[in-house]
Amino acid sequence: MKKLQGTPYNELKIQSSNIRLNLLSSLFLIIAGLWLVFYAPNATLSCQRIESKQGNCKLTKTILLGSNTQEISLDNLVGGKVTKGSKGSTRVELLTKSGGIPFTDYYTTSWGDKNDLANKINDFVANPDRKSLNLSQDDRRGAWIFGSIFVLAGVLPYVWKREKLNL
């Protein structure tokens, strides 16, 4: 910052900033925030049992832009387990005879009790008297909060500059 002095009672301050760097960092924050808002996930498992090994489960993964549903027959479902990713992150997997199916496409550190979800899946598989199972892992609220904070952090500096300049 340079100071230009006229009289002892007034001085003019000239501030220089790199506008390209400011725009790039703001654009990054806005894009990251919008990505969090639009791709905030919700996973739902809904199982219906007709007889002991007859029935099916629907695993639905929903984001703001759409959803994807996968059907799993009950005779193929073996159980559920919590798998570990990097740095202590975990997620629930549905165990089938042909391999594991992730309940969510991502690992999280401590958003909800994943052991409880896996235990409920295992209990449903082991107990043929239970006719239905409905589970959900909804991480949209946290993603929307962080996404909104990122967008605001990208936009607010320009709003404040505009107010300072009285434009």
N, C-alpha and C positions, 0 to 999 in steps of 0.2 A: 504494500500500500504506500502511495506517495502522498505527501502533504504539500499543498501549495498555500503559502501564507500571503495574505494581503495585509490586513491590519491586525493588531493584537486581538481584536474583538471577533474576527471571523476568519475561518479557514475553510478551504475546500479540500475534501478528501476524494481522491480518485482511487477506486478499487478496480483491480483487474482480476478477472477469473477466466478460467478456461471453459468456455461455454460448451465445447464439444465433449469434454470430460464430464461435465455436469449432466448433459443430455444423455450420454451413454450410460452413466450410472443410474439415472432416473428411469431410463427405458428398461434397463435390466431389472430393476425393482418392480416396475409395472408389469412386465412380462411374467416374472416369477410369481407375482401375486395373482395375476389372472390365471396362470396355469394351476396354482393351488385351488382356486375357486372352481374352475371348470372341471378339474380332474379329481375332485374330492370324492373318495370312494365310500360305498356302502355295500357290504356283502351280506347276503341272506341265504340261509339253508332251510328249506322246507321239505320235510319227509312225511309221506303218508304210507301206512302199512295196511295191506288188505288181509294178508295171512302172515304166518311167521317169517317167510322169506320172500313174500310177494309184495310188491309196492315199488315206489321210486322216490328219489330225492331230487330236488331242483336247487342247484346252486346258482344264484343270480348275483352278478356283480354290476352295480349301478354307479354311473357318474352323471354329472349334469347333462352331458351330451347324449346319453343313451344307456343301454344295458346289454348284458350278455348272459344268457342262461345256458347251463349245462345240466343234462339229466344223468343221474346215476341210479342204476337199479339196486334194490336192497340186497339181492343175492350177491352183488359185486362189492358192496360196502363192507369193510372189515372193521373200521373204527376211526378214531381220530387221535392225533398226537401233536404236541408242540415241538416245532423244529427251531433250531437256533441259527441265526445268521451271524454277521460280523458285529463285534463290539457289544454283545449282550442283547441284540435285537432278536425278537421271536415272531413266529406266526403259527397259525393252526393249519395242519394238513389233514385232509380226508384220506384215509388209507383204503385202497381198493385192492382187489386181487391183481390188477394190472399195474399198480404203482400208486404213488401219492398224487393228490390233487390239492393245490394250495387253496385254502379258504379265501385268502386275499393274495393279491399279486405283489405284496410288499411286506417288509418286516417293520415292526415298530418296537420301541423300547419298553414302554409300560402303559399303553393305552388300553385299559380294560384287562380283565383276567382271562387270559387265553387258556390256562389250565382248566378253568370252569367250562369253557366251550368244548374242549377236548373230552372232558369227563362226561358232559351231557351227550355227546355223540357216542361215546363208548357205552354209556348206560342204555341208550336207545337201541344200539346194535345187540347188546347182551340181553335185553328184556323184550321178548316177543309180545308181551301184553300191552306195551305202549303202542298206541295206534298212530301217533303223530309227534313230530319234532319240529320246532320253529326256533331258529337261532339267527342272530344278527350281530354284525360288528360294524358300527356306524362311526366313521372317523371324519365325517363332514364338518362338524362344528369346529373342531380344532383347525382343520385346513382352511375353513372360511375365515376364521379369526386371523390366522397368520397371513393369509392371502390379502385380506383387507388392510392389515397393517403394512404389508409391503407396498400395496397400491398407494395408500396414503403417504407413505414415506417417499414415494417417487413423485407424487403430485404436489404435496404441500409446499415444498421449497419454492416452486414457481408461483403458487398462489400468494405466499408471503412476500416474494419479491415484487409481485404485481401490486400488492397493497402498499408496500413501501414507496413505490414509484408513483402511486396514485394514478394508475392507468385505467 
